[in-house]
Amino acid sequence: MTTTLYQRLGGAEGMTQLVNDVIGAHLANPLVKTRFENVKDLNHLKLMACQFFSAGSGCTDPYTGKDMLAAHKGMNISEQEYLAATDDIVGAMNKNGIDEDSKKDVIAILYSLKNQIIRV
């Protein structure tokens, strides 16, 4: 039986930890922290991020939030901000001991979403 990316990332517990670490990294990253400091409800953001990345990595639970384009529309996110956020995600995966193949799979997903995030 094939193991899903969701399972390789640690399932619900692993995904929650990854999202918490990513948001923490974003809040410490001078290139993107203002984007996250101004979020009114970080807990809701974390929930939506967990749902989104869980559903996109093989979890059968539904995602109930906005699609990437709708979520980022009007934010005018730069390439530099996108790369900084991606680096934060890779750093969180490193911190959590995610294997290289899983990291590559996550990076591929992030890059597949790039056109729905940058300058929209």
Contacts in CASP RR format, 6 or more apart in sequence:
PFRMAT RR
TARGET T0000
AUTHOR 0000-0000-0000
METHOD contacts of the structure
MODEL  1
MTTTLYQRLGGAEGMTQLVNDVIGAHLANPLVKTRFENVKDLNHLKLMAC
QFFSAGSGCTDPYTGKDMLAAHKGMNISEQEYLAATDDIVGAMNKNGIDE
DSKKDVIAILYSLKNQIIRV
4 57 0 8 1.000
4 58 0 8 1.000
4 59 0 8 1.000
5 56 0 8 1.000
5 57 0 8 1.000
5 58 0 8 1.000
5 102 0 8 1.000
5 105 0 8 1.000
5 106 0 8 1.000
6 15 0 8 1.000
6 54 0 8 1.000
6 56 0 8 1.000
6 57 0 8 1.000
6 58 0 8 1.000
6 59 0 8 1.000
7 58 0 8 1.000
8 98 0 8 1.000
8 99 0 8 1.000
8 101 0 8 1.000
8 102 0 8 1.000
8 105 0 8 1.000
9 15 0 8 1.000
9 18 0 8 1.000
9 53 0 8 1.000
9 57 0 8 1.000
9 98 0 8 1.000
9 102 0 8 1.000
9 106 0 8 1.000
11 54 0 8 1.000
11 59 0 8 1.000
12 50 0 8 1.000
12 54 0 8 1.000
12 59 0 8 1.000
14 96 0 8 1.000
15 50 0 8 1.000
15 53 0 8 1.000
15 54 0 8 1.000
15 57 0 8 1.000
15 59 0 8 1.000
16 46 0 8 1.000
16 50 0 8 1.000
17 96 0 8 1.000
18 53 0 8 1.000
18 92 0 8 1.000
18 93 0 8 1.000
18 96 0 8 1.000
18 98 0 8 1.000
19 46 0 8 1.000
19 49 0 8 1.000
19 50 0 8 1.000
19 53 0 8 1.000
20 46 0 8 1.000
21 91 0 8 1.000
21 92 0 8 1.000
21 95 0 8 1.000
21 96 0 8 1.000
22 49 0 8 1.000
22 88 0 8 1.000
22 89 0 8 1.000
22 92 0 8 1.000
23 36 0 8 1.000
23 42 0 8 1.000
23 45 0 8 1.000
23 46 0 8 1.000
23 49 0 8 1.000
25 88 0 8 1.000
25 89 0 8 1.000
25 91 0 8 1.000
25 92 0 8 1.000
26 32 0 8 1.000
26 33 0 8 1.000
26 35 0 8 1.000
26 36 0 8 1.000
26 85 0 8 1.000
26 88 0 8 1.000
27 33 0 8 1.000
27 36 0 8 1.000
27 37 0 8 1.000
29 84 0 8 1.000
29 85 0 8 1.000
29 87 0 8 1.000
29 88 0 8 1.000
31 80 0 8 1.000
31 81 0 8 1.000
31 84 0 8 1.000
32 81 0 8 1.000
32 84 0 8 1.000
32 85 0 8 1.000
32 88 0 8 1.000
35 75 0 8 1.000
35 77 0 8 1.000
35 81 0 8 1.000
36 42 0 8 1.000
36 45 0 8 1.000
39 45 0 8 1.000
48 63 0 8 1.000
48 64 0 8 1.000
48 65 0 8 1.000
48 66 0 8 1.000
51 61 0 8 1.000
51 62 0 8 1.000
51 63 0 8 1.000
51 64 0 8 1.000
51 65 0 8 1.000
52 63 0 8 1.000
52 65 0 8 1.000
54 61 0 8 1.000
54 63 0 8 1.000
55 61 0 8 1.000
55 62 0 8 1.000
55 63 0 8 1.000
56 63 0 8 1.000
56 109 0 8 1.000
57 105 0 8 1.000
57 106 0 8 1.000
57 109 0 8 1.000
65 71 0 8 1.000
67 116 0 8 1.000
68 113 0 8 1.000
68 116 0 8 1.000
68 117 0 8 1.000
69 116 0 8 1.000
69 120 0 8 1.000
72 116 0 8 1.000
72 117 0 8 1.000
72 120 0 8 1.000
73 120 0 8 1.000
74 120 0 8 1.000
75 120 0 8 1.000
76 119 0 8 1.000
76 120 0 8 1.000
77 117 0 8 1.000
77 118 0 8 1.000
77 119 0 8 1.000
77 120 0 8 1.000
78 118 0 8 1.000
78 119 0 8 1.000
79 118 0 8 1.000
82 114 0 8 1.000
82 117 0 8 1.000
82 118 0 8 1.000
86 107 0 8 1.000
86 110 0 8 1.000
89 106 0 8 1.000
89 110 0 8 1.000
90 103 0 8 1.000
90 107 0 8 1.000
93 102 0 8 1.000
93 103 0 8 1.000
93 106 0 8 1.000
94 103 0 8 1.000
98 106 0 8 1.000
END
